[in-house]
Amino acid sequence: MRFTLALLVVCSSIQADEVFKPTGRYAVTTEPAGDSQHKRSSQIVSVVAAPVRYIQWQGWGQIDLATYSRACNCNMCRSIRSKQVAYREQLAAYNAQQAAAMVAPQSIAASQESTPDAVVEQIVSELKLKPEDTLCDMGCGDGRILIAAVKRYRCKAVGIEIEPGIAETARRRVKAAGLTDRITIITGDALQFDPDQHGVTAITAYLYPELLRRLLPKFKRDRIMVVVTPFHEVPGLAMVKSRDVFVWRRPVKRRQQFLVSESWCHACPAAKQRFRSLGWPEANILTIAECYQRFGFRVPHVPYLFNEP
């Protein structure tokens, strides 16, 4: 009886016009649409917060409940899979609410607890992009890294986000920043994304190490010049730690010099000795015919010195 009375007292103390902020990856508030002077509805609206996608696990670091796929039957995996089931149920409820909000007479404002602003600044500073570059953020969340990078470097960017509700939030933020002509948000799995189709030259990814390992082949594509990941390095990639981020840059290939000379003969010891004394490796000395066969052009005269095309 005492418990029932106490509960009634607590419930009666809640005002009808209070706005609740559920915990989770998103903090959601509701307000009526229309004029700002319009009074808030006296009806309390039940709001579903987006579920927490990332959890920390001792010894493993950050675990992504959206993509976790280990199939073993250890206690850790069983526990994570149970959390994954709950996460997916909560995500389905959140996505249903987001869809309903498109036609409901109230607006839903969401703020994502994502990469800290200070870390975003570190990531963007380490990218060192040019306007002709294209940045990809795998697991882009609300798109804050993409927006900050495009504003600084005026490059193009593409974000991959597996959760539809969060991807839609990123699109709204991109539109609000006036960058829809430079940033594309794709709802999908980073593992299925092909960087070459979008001309990607730089990648950022705030993901847990096991997924980063599976994405390694994408990071090593020939066009990728820089990879920056906060808090976790990519296994198998020789990264350098800089404060809270790890950075990998493709080594710049040094262009070789070649010498074309008709006096060169691979079988002549005297010719080998002469050019070796001048500091030329045998592989970089060509005849006119070898130059044409290898590089497709004829030299105007000999000797002729040129840099690798």
PyMOL commands that set and color helices and strands:
alter all, ss='L'
color gray80, all
select helices_A, chain A and resi 2-12+75-101+117-127+144-153+164-176+190-192+195-198+209-214+216-219+269-277+282-284+288-295
alter helices_A, ss='H'
color red, helices_A
select strands_A, chain A and resi 26-32+54-57+61-64+106-112+134-138+156-161+183-187+202-205+226-230+240-242+245-249+257-260+285-286+304-307
alter strands_A, ss='S'
color yellow, strands_A
deselect
rebuild
show_as cartoon
